[in-house]
């Protein structure tokens, strides 16, 4: 190939001297301008994105986002509070959040009644008991503002503990209701440890400090103590159900054995009252069609703080600072 093949483009011979150089220069200039415009557009986009993030963080930190909208509502309405998921001190269905929503609903004079929509398999008996007590307290102070529980999918164990505090409980015919009882569960690994040749070395300040330690042989005395503990909490649960349901409850021998029933059967047993929905209760019972959600939801800042706390707790657990009975929990 000759040297001329590299000195000009194929049609250079048909152009005036210097014309193709100008074309190349123009293309380079236009390409550069196009790249600069694209860069400016991306810069503006990311600046706007960062501004939006900052605004969201500010709103979240001040509690504007992700909160119930109940405060200061102008018209008569039905206050709705969601109790969804496991009842747990760190979860969405904690006593702190549910009780705060209840207090806001009772403080609002335009809320003519409260509907607690429950979809929960249960959880902490302590948290459930705190919610039960707060409902009863608020009702005693505000006899003209009723509280109704509406069960959708499931209202079991601690979920039913809470529902029992309501004036009436409404269900779907296929809802799952019941599981009145307390469970304490765990594992025992002593046989496995013997097989793999692992020796347990435990130092405690008292003979019962490592109560129900899963790596130690079962201790009959500790088992009996745990059973008595569970039984005492169970009696508190049964007492709350009897207090809340009163003469409507048609007790059977298996009612407090942990069994569950359909919504239709629970009405027959007096565990619940009628079939119904949130909209139906608001419209026909409370007679305030407008439903306002008072549920307290975590804002962005709270979720971040919780994640940091969980990470810190996990670090402590890895460092060996957790309790010996970590395999046991309430349910």
Wavefront OBJ file of the C-alpha trace (Angstrom):
o trace
v 0.000 0.000 0.000
v 1.403 3.451 -0.904
v 2.156 6.306 1.485
v -0.641 8.381 -0.134
v -3.257 5.967 1.307
v -2.487 7.263 4.778
v -2.202 10.972 3.941
v -5.851 11.718 3.017
v -9.291 10.103 3.016
v -10.432 8.197 -0.123
v -12.189 11.206 -1.667
v -9.565 13.754 -0.797
v -8.539 14.126 -4.470
v -12.003 15.414 -5.389
v -11.990 18.187 -2.764
v -10.331 21.561 -2.634
v -7.072 21.767 -0.727
v -7.669 21.767 3.032
v -11.411 20.995 2.759
v -11.255 17.518 4.283
v -9.165 18.820 7.186
v -11.917 21.350 7.918
v -14.536 18.561 7.845
v -12.561 16.499 10.324
v -12.039 19.520 12.559
v -15.761 20.362 12.482
v -16.669 16.778 13.398
v -14.245 16.872 16.312
v -15.678 20.184 17.524
v -19.292 18.950 17.269
v -18.398 15.695 19.033
v -16.735 17.683 21.807
v -19.782 19.958 22.184
v -22.095 16.947 22.246
v -20.003 15.317 24.960
v -20.005 18.520 27.014
v -23.808 18.819 26.766
v -24.232 15.179 27.845
v -21.871 15.751 30.750
v -23.844 18.820 31.832
v -27.132 16.886 31.653
v -25.747 14.096 33.838
v -24.324 16.646 36.274
v -27.729 18.354 36.580
v -29.443 14.965 36.990
v -27.164 13.860 39.837
v -27.456 17.239 41.555
v -31.251 17.022 41.443
v -31.077 13.429 42.665
v -28.896 14.421 45.616
v -31.241 17.309 46.406
v -34.231 14.939 46.400
v -32.391 12.539 48.719
v -31.534 15.348 51.133
v -35.160 16.535 51.169
v -36.400 12.996 51.841
v -33.898 12.570 54.665
v -34.992 15.847 56.257
v -38.671 14.938 55.984
v -37.995 11.452 57.327
v -35.935 12.745 60.246
v -38.708 15.138 61.248
v -41.304 12.367 61.057
v -43.282 13.868 58.171
v -42.962 10.739 56.048
v -44.303 7.304 56.832
v -46.565 8.414 59.643
v -50.245 7.942 60.216
v -52.383 10.765 58.902
v -54.809 10.934 61.782
v -53.821 14.089 63.627
v -56.067 17.102 63.214
v -58.553 15.596 60.770
v -61.486 17.973 60.231
v -64.457 15.646 59.715
v -66.041 12.757 61.615
v -64.253 9.566 60.669
v -63.267 6.055 61.729
v -59.731 5.683 63.058
v -57.881 2.681 61.616
v -54.852 1.090 63.289
v -52.991 -1.782 61.642
v -51.591 -4.574 63.792
v -49.719 -6.572 61.195
v -47.156 -9.321 61.739
v -45.423 -10.644 64.828
v -46.012 -8.650 68.004
v -42.492 -7.728 68.995
v -40.809 -4.882 70.855
v -38.612 -4.068 67.842
v -41.224 -4.588 65.121
v -44.031 -2.670 63.471
v -46.528 -4.279 65.866
v -44.768 -3.229 69.057
v -46.692 -1.942 72.056
v -44.986 1.448 71.685
v -46.279 1.933 68.140
v -49.755 0.467 68.621
v -50.344 2.326 71.886
v -49.125 5.618 70.386
v -51.624 5.184 67.547
v -54.400 4.343 70.009
v -53.670 7.445 72.058
v -53.705 9.650 68.953
v -57.047 8.198 67.852
v -58.602 8.729 71.275
v -57.227 12.284 71.467
v -58.877 13.243 68.174
v -62.451 14.314 68.853
v -63.369 13.708 65.200
v -62.537 10.001 65.482
v -65.914 8.474 66.307
v -64.549 4.965 66.813
v -61.391 2.911 66.453
v -60.898 -0.161 64.288
v -57.892 -2.349 65.018
v -57.237 -4.421 61.892
v -55.348 -7.544 62.983
v -53.250 -9.884 60.875
v -50.944 -11.483 63.410
v -49.825 -14.988 64.405
v -48.921 -13.749 67.872
v -45.658 -12.809 69.522
v -44.499 -11.455 72.844
v -46.987 -11.938 75.711
v -45.519 -8.846 77.346
v -46.123 -6.618 74.313
v -49.598 -8.080 73.754
v -50.461 -7.555 77.403
v -49.320 -3.922 77.259
v -51.567 -3.254 74.264
v -54.503 -5.034 75.951
v -54.089 -2.935 79.094
v -53.851 0.321 77.125
v -57.050 -0.403 75.181
v -58.894 -1.112 78.421
v -57.509 2.064 80.016
v -58.463 4.300 77.105
v -61.933 2.771 76.875
v -62.524 3.393 80.582
v -61.579 7.042 80.113
v -63.594 7.419 76.910
v -66.771 5.326 77.249
v -68.335 6.902 74.141
v -65.527 5.909 71.751
v -65.693 2.184 70.920
v -62.821 -0.033 69.814
v -63.504 -2.847 67.360
v -61.096 -5.534 66.194
v -61.392 -6.724 62.590
v -59.558 -9.941 61.769
v -58.571 -10.630 58.184
v -56.198 -13.583 57.700
v -55.121 -14.624 61.191
v -55.584 -13.584 64.801
v -53.758 -16.131 66.917
v -52.027 -16.287 70.283
v -50.861 -12.751 71.195
v -52.925 -11.351 68.344
v -56.064 -12.722 69.955
v -54.828 -11.508 73.367
v -54.996 -7.960 71.951
v -58.318 -8.509 70.158
v -59.960 -9.656 73.400
v -59.723 -6.083 74.700
v -62.002 -4.758 71.937
v -65.717 -4.115 72.381
v -66.423 -6.509 69.508
v -64.368 -8.739 67.241
v -65.298 -9.096 63.580
v -63.906 -11.846 61.360
v -64.096 -13.359 57.918
v -65.648 -16.812 57.874
v -62.292 -18.252 56.735
v -60.107 -16.306 59.169
v -57.898 -18.277 61.565
v -58.582 -17.500 65.228
v -57.381 -18.897 68.541
v -54.141 -20.557 69.630
v -54.740 -19.390 73.190
v -51.590 -20.481 74.960
v -47.927 -19.796 75.642
v -44.949 -21.648 74.212
v -41.297 -21.692 75.222
v -39.133 -23.650 72.816
v -35.513 -24.610 72.280
v -33.082 -27.388 71.391
v -30.775 -29.814 73.128
v -27.392 -30.576 71.576
v -25.769 -32.834 74.177
v -26.079 -36.034 72.104
v -24.574 -34.369 69.057
v -21.740 -32.961 71.152
v -20.919 -36.445 72.453
v -20.765 -37.806 68.903
v -18.391 -35.147 67.635
v -16.308 -35.086 70.812
v -17.154 -31.563 71.990
v -16.889 -30.870 75.714
v -19.051 -28.186 77.317
v -17.145 -25.930 79.734
v -19.515 -23.632 81.590
v -18.769 -21.272 84.480
v -21.751 -19.654 86.227
v -22.361 -17.659 89.394
v -25.369 -19.751 90.431
v -26.620 -23.244 89.679
v -29.584 -21.922 87.676
v -27.849 -19.073 85.866
v -27.631 -21.158 82.684
v -31.329 -22.017 82.819
v -32.248 -24.447 80.016
v -28.817 -24.167 78.430
v -29.102 -26.139 75.142
v -25.548 -27.473 75.486
v -26.082 -29.008 78.921
v -28.131 -32.085 79.930
v -31.780 -31.449 80.802
v -32.250 -30.467 84.431
v -35.617 -31.666 85.857
v -35.731 -28.848 88.382
v -35.155 -26.200 85.731
v -37.696 -27.837 83.423
v -40.287 -27.706 86.186
v -39.495 -24.048 86.868
v -39.877 -23.187 83.163
v -43.190 -25.052 83.030
v -44.456 -23.091 86.032
v -43.329 -19.864 84.378
v -45.191 -20.699 81.158
v -48.279 -21.735 83.132
v -48.357 -18.448 85.048
v -48.206 -16.398 81.839
v -50.835 -18.677 80.308
v -53.216 -17.956 83.193
v -52.701 -14.241 82.627
v -53.681 -14.782 78.980
v -56.779 -16.792 79.895
v -57.771 -14.168 82.460
v -57.537 -11.431 79.818
v -59.711 -13.428 77.412
v -62.344 -14.069 80.063
v -62.283 -10.419 81.116
v -62.620 -9.166 77.567
v -65.223 -11.629 76.291
v -67.273 -12.043 79.448
v -70.528 -13.970 79.103
v -70.191 -14.116 75.308
v -67.533 -16.808 75.695
v -68.851 -20.370 75.433
v -65.988 -22.242 77.052
v -65.228 -25.783 75.936
v -62.640 -28.236 77.310
v -60.291 -27.566 74.374
v -60.729 -23.799 74.129
v -57.526 -23.027 76.043
v -55.387 -25.861 74.702
v -53.790 -23.932 71.836
v -56.221 -25.047 69.118
v -57.261 -22.739 66.285
v -60.636 -22.344 64.570
v -62.108 -20.745 61.487
v -63.748 -17.360 61.813
v -67.177 -18.920 61.407
v -66.535 -21.424 64.205
v -65.034 -18.755 66.443
v -68.338 -16.864 66.293
v -70.159 -19.998 67.476
v -67.713 -20.374 70.363
v -68.070 -16.748 71.398
v -64.403 -16.060 70.736
v -65.550 -13.460 68.195
v -68.836 -11.693 67.525
v -69.799 -11.348 63.881
v -68.597 -11.509 60.293
v -67.432 -8.122 59.065
v -64.844 -5.938 57.363
v -63.192 -2.613 58.139
v -65.393 -0.721 55.678
v -68.509 -2.482 56.922
v -67.780 -1.673 60.566
v -66.966 1.948 59.708
v -70.125 2.360 57.652
v -72.693 0.312 59.570
v -71.450 0.180 63.168
v -69.468 3.368 63.799
v -71.440 5.175 61.067
v -68.441 7.189 59.883
v -67.640 6.108 56.331
v -64.349 7.989 56.086
v -61.480 5.819 57.334
v -58.285 7.546 58.469
v -55.122 5.525 59.070
v -53.499 6.295 62.432
v -50.902 3.530 62.215
v -47.467 4.631 63.406
v -44.939 3.536 60.818
v -41.176 3.664 60.940
v -39.628 6.595 59.138
v -36.395 6.368 57.189
v -34.208 7.616 60.030
v -35.653 5.029 62.430
v -35.010 2.200 59.980
v -31.398 3.280 59.565
v -30.928 3.566 63.331
v -32.416 0.112 63.837
v -30.102 -1.401 61.225
v -27.126 0.152 62.981
v -28.368 -1.193 66.304
v -28.868 -4.691 64.903
v -25.393 -4.667 63.406
v -23.920 -3.575 66.737
v -25.876 -6.281 68.573
v -24.702 -8.899 66.107
v -21.144 -7.805 66.753
v -21.613 -8.280 70.488
v -23.091 -11.725 69.926
v -20.109 -12.725 67.808
v -17.848 -11.450 70.561
v -19.473 -13.926 72.951
v -21.474 -11.428 74.993
v -24.907 -12.985 74.369
v -26.869 -14.921 76.977
v -26.547 -18.696 77.348
v -30.257 -19.252 76.760
v -30.304 -17.667 73.300
v -32.039 -20.653 71.698
v -35.144 -20.107 73.812
v -37.743 -17.512 73.007
v -41.360 -16.638 73.572
v -43.861 -17.214 70.828
l 1 2 3 4 5 6 7 8 9 10 11 12 13 14 15 16 17 18 19 20 21 22 23 24 25 26 27 28 29 30 31 32 33 34 35 36 37 38 39 40 41 42 43 44 45 46 47 48 49 50 51 52 53 54 55 56 57 58 59 60 61 62 63 64 65 66 67 68 69 70 71 72 73 74 75 76 77 78 79 80 81 82 83 84 85 86 87 88 89 90 91 92 93 94 95 96 97 98 99 100 101 102 103 104 105 106 107 108 109 110 111 112 113 114 115 116 117 118 119 120 121 122 123 124 125 126 127 128 129 130 131 132 133 134 135 136 137 138 139 140 141 142 143 144 145 146 147 148 149 150 151 152 153 154 155 156 157 158 159 160 161 162 163 164 165 166 167 168 169 170 171 172 173 174 175 176 177 178 179 180 181 182 183 184 185 186 187 188 189 190 191 192 193 194 195 196 197 198 199 200 201 202 203 204 205 206 207 208 209 210 211 212 213 214 215 216 217 218 219 220 221 222 223 224 225 226 227 228 229 230 231 232 233 234 235 236 237 238 239 240 241 242 243 244 245 246 247 248 249 250 251 252 253 254 255 256 257 258 259 260 261 262 263 264 265 266 267 268 269 270 271 272 273 274 275 276 277 278 279 280 281 282 283 284 285 286 287 288 289 290 291 292 293 294 295 296 297 298 299 300 301 302 303 304 305 306 307 308 309 310 311 312 313 314 315 316 317 318 319 320 321 322 323 324 325 326 327 328 329 330 331
